[in-house]
Amino acid sequence: MLIYNVTINIEETVHREWVQWMLEQHIPDMIATGKFSGARMVRVMVEEEMGGITYSVQYYTENKNTLERYYREDAERLRSDALKKFPDKFVAFRTELEIISEH
């Protein structure tokens, strides 16, 4: 199993609206692609020099092939939704994590 991790720093001025949009729209849209079995959204407990509030959103996927299909078929559309809704209000970076062990 892999985790597709998206770390986002969102401006405080739109923070509440963004969280609501993530919970009600974006995360359900990601799950609806059929490529993720679930998701977790957590707040990163660090004060950023650049300001804003940072979150990590972790989407669970079966394997690398499924994640590659997401990149080809869905990523551009879903990323552009966020850019249209919150232009110039966030920065994001993405990482792929392989689960080695859970206890």
Buried (B, 14 or more C-beta within 10 A) or exposed (E): EBBBBBBBBBBEEBBEEBBEBBEEEBBEEBBEBEBBEEBEBEEEEEEEEEEBBBBBBBBBBEEEEBBEBBEEEBBEEBEEBBEEBBEEBBBBEEEEEEEEEEE
